[in-house]
Amino acid sequence: MHTDSHEIHPHRNRHLAERFEGLLSKAMVAVVVLLAVGMVWMLMTTDSTPSWMR
């Protein structure tokens, strides 16, 4: 008796829209990280003294 073994392969992003969705999620994470780093950098380097008092 012969049994067929069906291997399950992971789904590949074949369509352009599916590739774009994956890229978009990674891009959104990168933008949030860049904004957070920029905010911390600005808080560390900004002088709170008004310009007219310097």
PLY file of the C-alpha trace (Angstrom):
ply
format ascii 1.0
element vertex 54
property float x
property float y
property float z
element edge 53
property int vertex1
property int vertex2
end_header
0.00 0.00 0.00
1.35 3.40 -1.00
0.79 6.45 1.18
1.33 9.96 -0.12
3.10 12.30 2.24
1.92 15.86 1.81
4.40 18.35 3.14
3.04 21.69 4.24
5.10 24.59 2.97
4.81 28.05 4.51
2.84 30.55 2.50
5.02 32.75 0.34
4.24 36.40 -0.35
3.57 36.04 -4.04
1.47 39.10 -4.69
2.79 42.64 -4.68
0.13 43.73 -2.17
1.21 41.04 0.30
4.86 42.08 -0.02
3.83 45.70 0.51
1.91 44.79 3.67
4.97 43.13 5.17
7.20 46.04 4.21
4.69 48.56 5.54
4.57 46.97 8.99
8.37 46.98 9.24
8.50 50.58 8.03
5.97 51.68 10.66
8.04 50.08 13.43
11.17 51.80 12.10
9.42 55.19 12.04
8.21 54.81 15.63
11.72 53.86 16.79
13.24 56.84 14.95
10.70 59.23 16.47
11.38 57.88 19.96
15.13 58.27 19.54
14.66 61.78 18.18
12.42 62.76 21.07
14.92 61.51 23.66
17.78 63.27 21.85
15.84 66.57 21.74
14.98 66.31 25.43
18.62 65.72 26.30
20.05 68.55 24.15
17.39 71.26 24.43
18.09 74.16 26.78
15.02 75.20 28.75
16.27 78.77 29.31
14.34 81.31 27.20
16.38 83.04 24.51
15.76 86.53 26.00
17.39 85.47 29.30
20.65 84.28 27.74
0 1
1 2
2 3
3 4
4 5
5 6
6 7
7 8
8 9
9 10
10 11
11 12
12 13
13 14
14 15
15 16
16 17
17 18
18 19
19 20
20 21
21 22
22 23
23 24
24 25
25 26
26 27
27 28
28 29
29 30
30 31
31 32
32 33
33 34
34 35
35 36
36 37
37 38
38 39
39 40
40 41
41 42
42 43
43 44
44 45
45 46
46 47
47 48
48 49
49 50
50 51
51 52
52 53
